[in-house]
Amino acid sequence: MNQDPASIAEATPTTLRVLSCNILAGGSVKRYREYVTQSWKHVLPTGKRANLDGLAGMLGDFDLVALQEADSGSLRSGFLNQTEYLAESAGFPYWSHQPNRKVAKVAASSNGLLSRLKPDEVLDYPLPGRIRGRGVLWARYGKGEQSLVVLVAHLALGPQARAHQLGYITELLEGHPNALLIGDLNTPIESPELRSLFARTSLQAPTQPPKTFPSWAPNRAIDHILASSSLKVDELRTLPHLVSDHLPIAATISLPSALKLSDSRPAS
């Protein structure tokens, strides 16, 4: 986790503004046929930095930003670490990334986390699966039971693989009563694998999860911000399409007063 040299004010926030984005390495898709007709754009950096600049302009309203399919430096991104670029462009003092799947020098997918709060611990866990290349980025804010744990994940396409991965995530959540699971989970809330997760953890299913895919005509809610029962999700919504084939999903979350987190957000 990286930090700029600016001094950090110590305080305890009462709410967090959270965003999750599958950014497709900075690419943009506006209809299904573009997966084929513009496939060359997925392996070249054309237009991607401009897309990231547009996204960075939107990130200033948030405290935590979870990224999936961020490129950590390959041909398709112009050898740019996109998580670092977005953190610097949007003024986040802390950032971390978890490289997961590298395809020669063409692609280097990763999860990322941008944060205005100082984390006390950041860990990198590979997820189980027949095909390697997915993981969970795990961050802890605060200490002991009065800490907040944030997990960023991009799960597999197949239901059996997702079930194994969510079982592993269940283990990572043990002993952490205040938790967020954020990311492209590739499955709707009512799926058997997520129902099992809710039954085995304190994470709560939202009553009206917003549809996020495909970005140009969303009809599936497969990107999620899931909070434990100790946290109150005051607002859950999507944002306009800027990059990717997924819509960003945002939440405002009220924190219990017992939590003790270090807040680096500028005073309003």
Secondary structure, 3 states (H helix, E strand, C coil): CEECCCCCCCCCCCEEEEEEEECHHHCECCCCCHHHHCHHHHCCCCCHHHHHHHHHHHHCCCCEEEEEEEECCCHHHCCCCHHHHHHHHHCCCEEEEEEEEEECCCEEEEEEEEECECCCEEEEEECCCCCCCCEEEEEEECCHHHCEEEEEEECCCCHHHHHHHHHHHHHHHCCCCCEEEEEECCCCCCCHHHHHHHHHCCECCCCCCCCCECCCCCCECCEEEEEECCCEEEEEEECCCCCECCCCEEEEEECCCCCCCCECCCCC
